[in-house]
């Protein structure tokens, strides 16, 4: 490819990102997508040679900030939902974090419904969704293996058999320190997790808890079996 004239700093930066983006983002999105149906939300860190399987409402902003800090432009690729080649990343450290499905669901409702209108309900519907039970009923009509990433089952967000480490949100400091040690940058201070802006309190009824456990049954069985009612 021939360029005439000068190339400014921004052009040089974009060109330097192409190898990374082609190798994973473009390859996964435009080639593998034709042959593989599974989809994951992944961030590729070339500085740490790691892949983080993003699980929303599970310290995702905190982890992203950690991976971004001191990384060169283009060395962290924040990918949308797409398949990936396990062979191409066989030497990458792959990790994810999970959260108590009840707390994750409540956090999503507080932030994405009571504070925002993330799901773009009509004004009347949005008002009705301020009631937790109404929102739970609406989500029960979704396929949680394929729906919006904030509501998707965690077992559908994470490629479990290929993980090197899966930590818990409830034990974030200790578990993330293990990840940081593997990445070669020891974690020495407490990370301040995001505080939900909604002040609404939710006390689940036994019926709501059973409904949530039915909705996210596999998440409970794989990650939190001790929380199952029956």
ChimeraX attribute file (.defattr): number of C-alpha atoms within 10 A of each C-alpha:
attribute: neighborCount
match mode: 1-to-1
recipient: residues
	/A:1	2
	/A:2	4
	/A:3	6
	/A:4	5
	/A:5	6
	/A:6	7
	/A:7	9
	/A:8	8
	/A:9	9
	/A:10	9
	/A:11	10
	/A:12	10
	/A:13	12
	/A:14	11
	/A:15	11
	/A:16	14
	/A:17	15
	/A:18	13
	/A:19	12
	/A:20	17
	/A:21	18
	/A:22	13
	/A:23	11
	/A:24	21
	/A:25	23
	/A:26	16
	/A:27	16
	/A:28	22
	/A:29	18
	/A:30	14
	/A:31	13
	/A:32	16
	/A:33	17
	/A:34	10
	/A:35	9
	/A:36	13
	/A:37	9
	/A:38	14
	/A:39	19
	/A:40	19
	/A:41	18
	/A:42	25
	/A:43	20
	/A:44	25
	/A:45	22
	/A:46	17
	/A:47	15
	/A:48	18
	/A:49	15
	/A:50	21
	/A:51	21
	/A:52	23
	/A:53	23
	/A:54	28
	/A:55	25
	/A:56	20
	/A:57	22
	/A:58	24
	/A:59	19
	/A:60	18
	/A:61	14
	/A:62	14
	/A:63	17
	/A:64	16
	/A:65	10
	/A:66	14
	/A:67	22
	/A:68	17
	/A:69	8
	/A:70	9
	/A:71	14
	/A:72	10
	/A:73	12
	/A:74	20
	/A:75	19
	/A:76	23
	/A:77	19
	/A:78	16
	/A:79	19
	/A:80	15
	/A:81	17
	/A:82	20
	/A:83	24
	/A:84	21
	/A:85	12
	/A:86	10
	/A:87	8
	/A:88	10
	/A:89	15
	/A:90	10
	/A:91	10
	/A:92	18
	/A:93	20
	/A:94	23
	/A:95	22
	/A:96	27
	/A:97	25
	/A:98	25
	/A:99	24
	/A:100	17
	/A:101	22
	/A:102	17
	/A:103	13
	/A:104	18
	/A:105	18
	/A:106	19
	/A:107	20
	/A:108	18
	/A:109	23
	/A:110	20
	/A:111	16
	/A:112	16
	/A:113	22
	/A:114	20
	/A:115	14
	/A:116	13
	/A:117	15
	/A:118	13
	/A:119	10
	/A:120	11
	/A:121	13
	/A:122	10
	/A:123	10
	/A:124	8
	/A:125	12
	/A:126	18
	/A:127	13
	/A:128	14
	/A:129	20
	/A:130	16
	/A:131	13
	/A:132	19
	/A:133	14
	/A:134	13
	/A:135	16
	/A:136	18
	/A:137	13
	/A:138	11
	/A:139	16
	/A:140	15
	/A:141	9
	/A:142	14
	/A:143	13
	/A:144	19
	/A:145	15
	/A:146	14
	/A:147	12
	/A:148	12
	/A:149	19
	/A:150	19
	/A:151	22
	/A:152	20
	/A:153	23
	/A:154	29
	/A:155	20
	/A:156	18
	/A:157	24
	/A:158	23
	/A:159	16
	/A:160	17
	/A:161	6
	/A:162	12
	/A:163	15
	/A:164	13
	/A:165	15
	/A:166	18
	/A:167	19
	/A:168	18
	/A:169	20
	/A:170	13
	/A:171	11
	/A:172	19
	/A:173	18
	/A:174	14
	/A:175	17
	/A:176	24
	/A:177	17
	/A:178	16
	/A:179	22
	/A:180	16
	/A:181	12
	/A:182	13
	/A:183	16
	/A:184	10
	/A:185	11
	/A:186	13
	/A:187	18
	/A:188	10
	/A:189	8
	/A:190	11
	/A:191	14
	/A:192	9
	/A:193	15
	/A:194	12
	/A:195	7
	/A:196	13
	/A:197	11
	/A:198	15
	/A:199	9
	/A:200	10
	/A:201	8
	/A:202	11
	/A:203	9
	/A:204	14
	/A:205	10
	/A:206	10
	/A:207	9
	/A:208	16
	/A:209	15
	/A:210	16
	/A:211	15
	/A:212	19
	/A:213	20
	/A:214	14
	/A:215	20
	/A:216	22
	/A:217	18
	/A:218	16
	/A:219	20
	/A:220	23
	/A:221	14
	/A:222	11
	/A:223	18
	/A:224	16
	/A:225	13
	/A:226	9
	/A:227	13
	/A:228	13
	/A:229	9
	/A:230	7
